[in-house]
Amino acid sequence: MGRITDAVKHLIIINVLFFVATQLYGDQMYQWFSLWFPKNENFGFWQVISHMFMHGGFMHILFNMYALWAFGSPLERMWGRNKFFFFYFSAGIGAALIHTGVNYYYFNQGMDALINAGIPKEQIIEIITGGKYSPSWYDVASKSTIDNFLGAFNTPAVGASGAIYGVLVAFGMSYPNSELFLMFIPVPVKAKYFIPVLIGLDLFSGVTGYSIFGNGIAHFAHVGGALFGFIMMWYWKKNQFNNNRWDR
C-alpha cells in the first residue's frame, strides 16, 4: 500500500466531488452520468466513462476508493501515471461494454418472449419507456426473463467497480504472493488465491442470479473489468510491456 500516488489521488478526488454533487442534485446526476441502456432515452455516449465516477451510497464509494488506493498505488508506482490511467479507464470501459452486451441479451430475450405471446412491440416500448410494466407479462414468460428485461432497460449502472476489478487482476498478476488482511477472514490470504475466488463469486452470481454480496450489483460489469484487465496484463507480459514505465 504505502503513500498515495498522483493518478490514484486525482481519481479519488474526482469521485468524491461527483459523490458530493450527487448528494446535492440527486436524480439529475443519476440521469446525466449513470450508464443507461442504449435504447433508453436517458442514454448518452459520455456515460461509458462518467458512470465510473458515480456511486450509489457512502459504503459503495468507500470500498471502491479504498481498493483503488490499496491496489492501484503499487501499480502506478510500477507503471507510471499515464500507463495506470490507460489501464484503469480501459478496464472501466471494458466493464461497461460487457455489462451493456449482457443487458442487450436480457432485453432481446424478454422482448422476443413478449412479441411471441402476441403483444405488439410498439406497445411494449411505450410501456417500458414510461418506467412501467404489465403484470400480465409474467403470465407469458418466466419471472427471471421479465425481471432481467425490465432491469436491463430501466436500471442504470454506477460505480468504479469495473475498473477496480481490472486493477485487482493487475495487482494479483504483478504481486501474486502479497498477503491480504481482510476484515471477514482471520488469517492473511495471498492475492493469487483471493482475487480469482472473488471474481468467480461474481461470475456465479451473474449466471445464477443468486447474489452473494447483496442486491443491485452489476456482476457482469465486475467480470468484464476483470476480463479486460487480464487481457491487457496478458498482452503486456507477452510483449514485455508490463514493467515498462510510460511518460509520467
N, C-alpha and C positions, 0 to 999 in steps of 0.2 A: 504494500500500500504506500505509505510514506507521503511526502509532500504532494499537494495537488498540482497538476500540470496545467499549462495555459489553455489548451484546447478544451480540456475537461472543465476547467473553471468557467470558461466562456459559455459552454453548453449548459452548465448548471445555472448560471445567471439568467440566460435566456429562458430556460424552463421555468425558473422561479417567477420571472416577470410575466410570462404567459399565465402562470397559475394565479398570480395576484389579479391580473386583468380578468381572468375567468370568474374569480370571486366577485368582482365588481360588476361585470356585464353579463355573466351567466349564459343564458340561452343564445344570445347573439354571438358570443365567442365560439360556442359549440357549433352553431350553424355555419359560421365562416371558415373555421380552421380544422374541424374534425374531418376524418376521411369518410365521406359518404359513398354509397354505391353509385357508380357512374350513371345509372338511369334515373337516379333521384334528382329532383330539381335543385337540391342544395349542393350538389357536387361541383367542385372546382378543381382544375388541374393542379393548383398550388397545394392542395390538401395532401398530396402524396408526400410532401415534406413537412407542411405545417402541423400535421397531426402528431408528429414526433414531439412537439413542444406542448401538447395539450394533455391534461391528466384529469382523472375523474374524482380525485379526492386527495386528502393530505397523505394518507398512508401510501397511496399509489405513487405519488411523486417522491415521497421519502425513500421508499425502497429502490425506485429506479435511479435516483440521484446518488444514493449510497453505492449501488452496484457500479454506476458509471465512474465514481471516484475510485472505488476499491480495485476494480478490474481494468478500468480504462487508463488510469495514470501510469501503471507499469508499461502498458503497450505504447503510450505516447512517448515515454522516455526512451523506449527501444526504437521506435519508428520515426519520431519527429512529428511535429504538429500537422503538417499537410497530409502526410500519409494516414495519420489517425483520422483526420476529418474525412478523407476519402473513404476509408473503410467504414466508419460509423454511418455516414449517410448512405453509402451503397447498401449496407445491411438493412437500414431502415426502409429504403425504397424497395429492396427485395422483399421485405416482410409485407409491405403494402401490396405489392404485386401478387404474392401468394394468397394473401387474405382476400383480395378482390377476386382472384381467379376462383377460389373456393366459393365465394359468395355468388358468382355467376353460375356455378354448378347448382347451388341450392335454389337460386332464383329460377333457372330454367327448369329444374326438376319440378318445383311447385307449380310453375306456370303451365307446363305440359300436362300435369295431373288435372288441373282445373279446366283447361281447354278440352281435354279428352272427356271430361264429365259434362261437356255441353255448355260451359259458361263462356260467354264472349270475352275475348282478350281485352277489348276496349273497356268493358265493364270492370274487369279485374284491375286494370291500370287506374281507372278512375277511383276505385275504392281505396287502393293502397296508397295512391298519391295523397289522399286526404288523411293518411295515417290511420285508416280503419281496416276492418276485415269483416267477412261474413261468417257467422258461426256455422252455417251450412257447409262451408268448405271442409270442415273436419269430418263430414259425413262421406266425402268422396275421396279423401286422401288421408294418410296417416298423420297423427299429431306431429311427429318429428318433421315430416315433409312440409307441413304448413307453417310450423314454428320457424323452421330454417328459412323458408321462403320469405316470411314476414320480417324476420330478423335481418336477413341479407339486404332487404330493400330499405328498411326504416331505422336500423341501428348503426350509428357511426362508430368508427374506431378511433380511439385516442391513446396516446402514450408513447413513450420512448422504448417500450419493452422489446419491440422487434430489433431495433438497433442494439439494445443492451444484450440480447441473446447472441447476436453476432459477436459482440465484444467478449462475452463469456466463452464462446467457442475459440476465439483467437487466444484468449488467456490460457485456456485449457491445453491448447496445442503448443503454446510457447512456454508455459510453465506447468507441465503436467504433474509434477510431483509436489507442487505447492500445497501445503496443508491448510484447509479452510476450517475456521472455527465458526460453527453455526449455532444459533440460539436453541434450535429444537433437537440438536444432536449433541450428546455429552462428550463425544470424542472428535478429534480433528479428522477430516476426510480429505483425501487428495483430490485435486481438481480433475484429474483424469477419470475419476470414478463419479464424482458428484455431478459434474456438468452433463455427461451423457444420460445419467439417470433422470435429471431434471428435464431435459429435452424429451426423453422417452415418455415421461409422465404427461407432458403437454401433448405429444402426439397421440397417446392413448385417450386423453380427454377429448381431443378434437375428433377422433374417429368414432368413439363410442358415444359421445355426448354426455358422459359422466364426468363432471368437473371435480377434480380432487381439491383444487385450490379455491373454489368458490365460483359463483355465477358471474356472468358478464365479462368473461375473459376471452380475448381473441387468440385462442390456442394456435391456430394455423399461422397467425402473424408471428408468434414466437418461433414456431418451427421454421417459417420462411426466413426470418432473420438469421437463425442458426444455420440453415442450409446455405444461404448466400455467404455467410461468414466462413463456413467450411470450404466452400468453393474458392473463395478468394485466398484463403490461407493455403489450400492445396496448390493453387496455381503459383502463388508466390514462392512457396517452398520448392516446387518443381523447377521453377525458373530462377531460383536463388535470389529472389527479390525480398524475401521475408525479413532479413536482417539489415537490409539497406535503408538508410535514413534518407528521407526526401527533404527538399529545401524547407527550412524552418519558416 
